[in-house]
Amino acid sequence: MSTQVGSARGGAFLEPFLSAPPHLESTMADLAFVLATLAAFALVALVAKGVTKL
């Protein structure tokens, strides 16, 4: 029983450090979207370049 209280207390203690501010989460999601979009376009460009060599 004491381990549950200790882990709950530890989780509450670390909560401010583990959760990012909402604007930072939004910024990271935007950055991930831009990087994924660029990667998709790069993949399409590589496929198109490969098809033209056939």
Backbone hydrogen bonds in HBPLUS format (Angstrom, degrees):
<---DONOR---> <-ACCEPTOR-->    atom                        ^
c    i                          cat <-CA-CA->   ^        H-A-AA   ^      H-
h    n   atom  resd res      DA  || num        DHA   H-A  angle D-A-AA Bond
n    s   type  num  typ     dist DA aas  dist angle  dist       angle   num
A0005-VAL N   A0001-MET O   3.34 MM   4  6.72 157.9  2.39 147.0 152.3     1
A0006-GLY N   A0002-SER O   2.92 MM   4  6.10 159.3  1.97 145.9 152.1     2
A0007-SER N   A0003-THR O   2.87 MM   4  5.99 159.8  1.91 145.4 150.8     3
A0008-ALA N   A0004-GLN O   2.90 MM   4  6.00 153.3  1.97 143.2 151.1     4
A0009-ARG N   A0005-VAL O   2.85 MM   4  6.00 155.2  1.92 146.0 153.2     5
A0010-GLY N   A0006-GLY O   2.83 MM   4  6.00 155.9  1.88 144.8 152.1     6
A0011-GLY N   A0007-SER O   2.87 MM   4  6.00 154.9  1.93 142.9 149.5     7
A0012-ALA N   A0008-ALA O   2.99 MM   4  6.19 153.7  2.06 142.7 149.7     8
A0013-PHE N   A0009-ARG O   2.86 MM   4  6.09 148.2  1.96 145.4 154.8     9
A0014-LEU N   A0010-GLY O   2.98 MM   4  6.20 152.7  2.06 147.4 153.7    10
A0015-GLU N   A0011-GLY O   2.99 MM   4  5.91 121.0  2.35 137.3 151.4    11
A0017-PHE N   A0014-LEU O   2.96 MM   3  5.38 130.5  2.21 112.5 126.2    12
A0018-LEU N   A0014-LEU O   3.03 MM   4  6.18 140.9  2.19 154.1 165.7    13
A0019-SER N   A0015-GLU O   3.18 MM   4  6.14 153.8  2.25 157.4 160.3    14
A0024-LEU N   A0021-PRO O   3.04 MM   3  5.36 126.8  2.33 106.7 120.6    15
A0025-GLU N   A0021-PRO O   3.12 MM   4  6.48 155.2  2.19 156.2 163.6    16
A0026-SER N   A0022-PRO O   3.08 MM   4  6.31 158.5  2.13 149.6 155.1    17
A0027-THR N   A0023-HIS O   3.01 MM   4  6.16 153.7  2.08 138.7 146.0    18
A0028-MET N   A0024-LEU O   2.90 MM   4  6.11 159.1  1.94 149.8 155.1    19
A0029-ALA N   A0025-GLU O   2.95 MM   4  6.14 152.7  2.03 144.5 152.2    20
A0030-ASP N   A0026-SER O   2.94 MM   4  6.17 155.2  2.00 146.9 153.6    21
A0031-LEU N   A0027-THR O   2.92 MM   4  6.15 158.1  1.97 147.8 153.9    22
A0032-ALA N   A0028-MET O   2.91 MM   4  6.09 157.4  1.96 146.1 152.1    23
A0033-PHE N   A0029-ALA O   2.96 MM   4  6.16 153.4  2.03 144.5 151.7    24
A0034-VAL N   A0030-ASP O   2.97 MM   4  6.24 160.9  2.01 151.6 156.2    25
A0035-LEU N   A0031-LEU O   2.96 MM   4  6.16 166.2  1.97 152.1 155.9    26
A0036-ALA N   A0032-ALA O   2.91 MM   4  6.03 156.4  1.96 145.9 152.6    27
A0037-THR N   A0033-PHE O   2.92 MM   4  6.09 154.5  1.98 147.2 154.3    28
A0038-LEU N   A0034-VAL O   2.92 MM   4  6.17 160.7  1.96 151.4 156.6    29
A0039-ALA N   A0035-LEU O   2.94 MM   4  6.11 155.8  2.00 144.8 151.8    30
A0040-ALA N   A0036-ALA O   2.94 MM   4  6.14 151.6  2.02 143.3 150.9    31
A0041-PHE N   A0037-THR O   3.00 MM   4  6.29 161.5  2.04 151.5 155.7    32
A0042-ALA N   A0038-LEU O   2.92 MM   4  6.11 154.8  1.99 147.1 154.5    33
A0043-LEU N   A0039-ALA O   2.93 MM   4  6.13 152.9  2.01 145.1 152.2    34
A0044-VAL N   A0040-ALA O   2.96 MM   4  6.25 157.9  2.01 148.6 154.5    35
A0045-ALA N   A0041-PHE O   2.89 MM   4  6.11 154.7  1.96 146.0 153.2    36
A0046-LEU N   A0042-ALA O   2.94 MM   4  6.21 153.6  2.01 145.7 152.6    37
A0047-VAL N   A0043-LEU O   2.99 MM   4  6.23 158.9  2.04 149.9 155.4    38
A0048-ALA N   A0044-VAL O   2.89 MM   4  6.08 160.7  1.93 149.4 155.1    39
A0049-LYS N   A0045-ALA O   2.91 MM   4  6.08 153.9  1.97 145.3 152.6    40
A0050-GLY N   A0046-LEU O   2.95 MM   4  6.14 152.7  2.02 143.9 151.5    41
A0051-VAL N   A0047-VAL O   2.90 MM   4  6.14 150.0  1.99 148.8 157.0    42
A0052-THR N   A0048-ALA O   3.07 MM   4  6.27 152.8  2.14 145.0 151.5    43
A0053-LYS N   A0050-GLY O   3.29 MM   3  5.29 135.6  2.50  93.9 105.4    44
A0054-LEU N   A0051-VAL O   3.16 MM   3  5.40 153.9  2.23 104.7 112.6    45
